[in-house]
Amino acid sequence: MREIIGNIYSHLSLDRLSEAQNASGVALSAPRFVESYREMARCIAVLAQKNRGFYLLYRGQDEDYQTNSAKPRTNIAPSIFRPQKGRKLDTRLKQQRIEALKDGQKALLKLDFEDTSYNKSYLKHYEVLAWALFQHYHVMPTPLLDVTASLHTACSIAAHSWKENRKKQEQKHAALYVLGFDETTLNMSFSFNSGLQLIRLLSVMPETALRPLYQEGFLTGAFPQDDIFAKTTQHNFAVRLIAKFSFDPEHFWQKPFQAIPKDILFPKDDPMGRILKPLCTEYESLW
């Protein structure tokens, strides 16, 4: 994955549109606080207008996580490269997760997807499609990152996550990231310029999968595939940051706007979630 080249209009530029920033400067900066969803939407409208060369996707989190370095910066790492609770990401844990991806792919092929139109051979020949199911349904850590084309979805997920975790942390605000990708109209795209692959989930998952439909979900990861676990490969998506925002979920949603209910974003009656549940239980200890 490569850093965005050249200047971009970021959250730092919103009050002074004549000034541009680079991705590194955005990652090092503090998020811009917004009072409401309406204000957030207005900010995004300006960013979309000023960054026409990028396809903007969004990611919502309970907080703006930082690297543990002399100059802390935003850290947006795929789940397989994150430390485990109470344990550092050492070589052994990383290898366990990589091996689980291989074993899980084999186990996936034995499941009944209840969808006769879906060609399961794709999962055998394209491991990234198996990873997509694992990541989006929280089966096991993968080298892929969940993002969405829906600002409303990203803000809602950030708000729900913040409410679940606020008692465990001192973080007062949820975070919303705006990431820049090469323009694409394809269901799966691969960019040598940015070193990224981008997958539109609705187009590659079985029709029984409801979660990607309701979330307007995409998954992205480093490219080429063969280099994804190489030590030299960049895995911090902060190098693709256009902007970052923070907000207080308790006061952010003002009429007529409201958060999408969690049971819609993560429907309990999702057939694919039920089908994958045994694998979720088997690999739960890897998170």
C-alpha positions, 0 to 999 in steps of 0.5 A, spaced: 500 500 500 502 506 498 501 513 501 497 518 497 501 522 492 501 530 492 496 534 496 489 533 498 484 537 501 483 535 508 479 536 515 484 541 516 483 545 509 475 546 511 476 553 514 481 555 509 480 552 502 486 555 499 491 550 503 492 543 502 495 537 506 499 531 505 496 524 507 502 524 512 500 531 515 493 528 516 495 522 520 499 526 525 493 531 526 488 531 531 481 530 528 476 535 527 470 535 532 463 536 529 457 537 533 452 533 528 450 529 522 448 535 518 455 538 519 458 532 518 455 531 511 456 538 509 464 537 511 464 531 506 460 534 501 466 539 500 471 534 501 468 530 495 468 536 491 475 538 492 478 531 492 475 529 485 480 524 483 479 520 489 473 515 490 471 516 498 470 511 502 468 511 510 470 507 516 467 509 523 470 507 530 469 508 537 476 512 537 482 515 533 487 509 535 494 512 535 501 508 533 505 507 539 511 512 537 515 518 538 510 522 533 503 518 534 499 518 528 493 515 526 493 507 526 488 504 521 490 496 521 487 490 518 485 486 524 490 480 523 496 486 524 492 488 531 495 486 537 490 481 541 487 484 548 493 483 553 498 480 548 503 483 543 502 482 536 508 477 536 511 472 530 507 466 534 500 470 534 501 472 527 503 465 524 497 462 528 492 467 524 495 466 518 495 458 518 487 459 521 486 463 514 488 457 510 484 452 515 478 456 515 478 457 507 478 449 507 472 449 512 468 454 509 468 450 502 464 444 506 459 449 509 452 449 506 451 456 503 443 455 502 444 458 495 444 454 489 446 460 485 453 461 488 459 458 485 463 456 491 469 454 487 471 461 487 472 461 494 477 455 493 481 459 487 480 466 490 482 466 497 481 473 498 473 472 497 474 467 503 477 472 507 472 477 505 467 473 509 471 471 515 472 479 516 465 482 514 462 476 519 468 477 524 470 469 524 477 471 524 482 476 523 484 477 516 489 482 512 482 486 510 479 492 512 472 494 513 469 500 509 463 503 507 460 507 501 455 510 506 457 516 511 450 514 515 453 507 516 460 509 518 457 514 523 452 509 526 457 503 527 462 508 530 456 511 535 454 503 537 461 501 538 463 507 542 457 506 546 459 499 547 466 501 549 466 507 553 466 504 560 472 501 558 476 507 556 477 515 557 475 516 550 470 521 549 469 521 542 467 516 536 471 517 530 470 517 522 475 516 517 475 518 510 479 514 505 481 516 498 481 510 493 482 510 485 476 511 482 473 504 480 466 501 477 468 494 478 466 489 483 473 487 484 479 492 483 486 492 483 491 498 483 498 498 482 499 505 483 496 505 490 498 498 492 491 496 494 485 491 492 478 493 493 472 489 493 464 490 493 461 485 498 454 485 495 457 483 488 461 477 491 458 474 497 452 469 496 445 472 496 443 470 503 448 475 506 444 480 509 450 484 512 453 487 506 447 489 503 445 493 509 452 496 510 453 498 503 460 494 505 467 494 501 473 490 504 480 493 502 487 490 503 494 491 500 496 488 493 499 484 490 496 479 494 503 475 494 506 480 498 501 482 503 504 478 509 511 481 507 515 485 512 516 491 507 508 491 506 505 498 509 499 496 512 497 502 516 491 505 512 492 512 515 497 513 508 490 513 505 487 518 509 483 524 506 480 527 513 478 524 520 473 527 524 470 526 531 463 526 534 460 525 541 454 520 539 450 522 545 449 529 542 451 527 534 444 525 532 439 531 531 432 530 528 431 528 523 437 524 523 438 518 527 443 512 527 441 506 523 439 501 529 444 496 530 440 490 529 439 492 522 446 493 521 448 486 524 441 483 523 440 477 527 436 473 522 442 473 517 442 466 514 450 467 512 451 469 520 448 463 522 452 459 517 458 461 519 457 461 527 461 454 528 467 457 525 466 464 529 466 459 535 472 455 533 477 461 531 474 466 537 481 466 541 485 469 535 481 476 536 
